[in-house]
């Protein structure tokens, strides 16, 4: 309580706090009980508003505030839509600047409101200050539009309300709110279909409906959906749909607040099962209750975005009726109205069903068209059911669909629009099953349909000139590919069989072949698409889990791809697929692995010998050129390179080889540990080199040190020189921060690690990292497999587990316990899941009983 607040004595203040807190608690519990007995949105939302009204009115009297002051409810509270844990927005409207006494009273009252448990958002302003702020900030104007008088000086409030109306420009307000929505959509990645959407702020959430209400109030069209129908802005059927989707979203938010006991609007995995049960959904043999509920949520969000789009288009016509010239005919079916594609009459699709595809083709071909009119969108939605088996068998419609994929612009945008309005689901029946389907693999952050469209978007960016700087090699490959639209088809089908059970790649390849054959593609093109769908995971698996310095690995992969056309198409699709799962999954290191595999395989397919394909002499020559560039004389590197075998040069690229030589050429026989770090040359993160006389448990010590600092090891290359020195390289990432200043960590890391190695300090024992909340709800069963390689000289150990800090340390500690030698580690982190592969050797690995013990101990470690 502020020291200046002496209007209410401390004893009375404590009595007020206890009384009003009890009143709010009892009232809130009664509202919740009534809602659970009979779930209706209006009684609980208005009920909480009225409950808070009563507390505020009584407090206003208790504080004896002057008649010149006015208490006004604004925002959601102003429209009597107060969710269980929503904040309470208040405006203290004054005729003049407050004197010291009034300021003290207001300060104590606001403090007391916080003490009784209300989350208050407040402002204290004069009438003129309110009007000035509203003119400068559309958010303030929006809050004030929903103002509701509570108590105090009613004439002052009515005068203020009239002044606000007179100064409001509905057209400008509409434009500002549209821009605000676009910015909000951008913050949420332009999609309602993330796996943990925000039911208030995400596209398709309550905010989209509230925006319509704000614009309607500003224009004087009314405050209810039926008012908009009476003004001809929507149909009666759409008004009913708006009320239904609004109720669903309101129920979702109400129940989310009850479950969490706080203002939580994100549909986190933690809450989805509870929400599903409260909505009456149950699990079955195929799907969880949460999946059924979330699919209903996505359908609702889809309908909200559709209706939001239609209404905003109609608002635009109302506010700017004479901004554009008269309609311009495009053909006998369509015209251009206000830069939008418009049906010339609403029966076009009934008479010409093929126009259901033609309209999207026109949008791709005519850059002056910015979208579709509201009546076109309505007609499109109604006409989608005309796409039946007969429609799909029509050769003209098949040709139209292929042309949609072959245009120079707008392909992804129009496919998204086709998905939004149900056209894609009716044209590709298999697509219908994946719309809104969740993926509980913890590295896809979108539903299946949205992931596929994201992958297609990534491929398309490779052929757009303005994005060539992002991935120049991919752009060069994609623009020189004779039919890039074949890769678009493969992208559409690569995950289309998700959720059916069985191998989705095998099931999807059949769908892809059926599509290609029915659409008249040439046999070679059909084979390519089918092969890409079947093997869309192969390149990623080889690059991230196998040893790319192993000749047999490259030979097998080259035998799989067979020719350079397949290789190029698979590289393009794989790159786009990994980047389309989640922003967290992709990093520059994965891109480098894919690129290395692509070039090595390409050289082999072009006739190079396996040694030439792996590029050992080329790497050495390139490294020498880099050393000359840095001013080192010819032969400077020889002393170090004489101690390195072919495997070293196969596993490191020329840039790494040159870096190692620059750091070590004058200390090949170093008596002290050499630790060097630098910014990774393939993307974010740090690259760390450790060179010292080899010793037992060195890898364990290094993993423990990095884990203690919070780093994730993205890659590890373990090498022992001919004269017994360890030359180990690591790529480190810091997953805990969005923006890490890696450069600032270099000196600290070099100094601390050198000191620990020099003093032979004990192994760091990092605490077991906490599992993420996602993994808690969708647990990953650890798996460990140890098998001999094809030559029988080494063993390959595969580990799958939930990611957490210190996980690799636990693996390394177990291997050290059994005296297992580690030669290389391939670290693949896919969201919350790790799939790591290790090349190991050791005397006990030839004994089945010993291997079983190692696997059991590792599983115990991974399950912690």
Secondary structure, DSSP 8 states (H G I E B T S, - for coil): --TT--SS-HHHHHHHHHHHHHHHHHHHHHHHHHHHHS--HHHHHHHHHHHHHHHHHHHHHHTT--TTEEEEE-HHHHTT---TT--EEEEEEESS---HHHHHHHHHHHHHHHHTT--EEEEEEEHHHHHHHHHH-HHHHHHHHT-EEEEE-HHHHHHHHHHHHHH--HHHHHHHHHHHHHHHHHHTTT-S-BTT-BTTTSTTSHHHHHHHHHHHHHHTS-SSHHHHHHTTSS-HHHHHHHHHHHHHHHHHHHHHHHHHTS---B--HHHHHHHHHHTT----SS--HHHHHHHHHHHHHHHHHHHHHHHHHHHHHHH-TTSS-S-EE-SSSEEEETTEEEESSTTHHHH-TTHHHHHHHHHHH-TT--SB-HHHHHHHHHHGGG--HHHHH-HHHHHHHHHHHT-SS-HHHHHHHHHHTTHHHHHSHHHHTTTT---TTSS--B-HHHHHHHHHHHHHHTT-GGGTTTSHHHHHHHHHSTTHHHHHHHHHHTTTTTTSSS-HHHHHHHHHHHHHHHTT--HHHHHHHHHHHHTTTHHHHHHHHS-TT-HHHHHHHHHHH-SHHHHHHHHHHHHHHHHTT-TTT--HHHHHHHHHHHHHHHHHHTT--HHHHHTHHHHHHHHHHHHHHTT--TTTTHHHHTT--HHHHHHS-HHHHHHHHHHHTT-TT-SS-EEEEEE-TTSSSEEEEEEEE--TTHHHHHHHHHHHTT-EEEEEE--B-TTSEEEEEEEEE-TT-SS--GGGGHHHHHHHHHHHHHTT------------HHHHHS----EEEEEE-TTSSSEEEEEEEE--TTHHHHHHHHHHHTT-EEEEEE--EETTEEEEEEEEE-GGGG-HHHHHHHHHHHHHHHT-
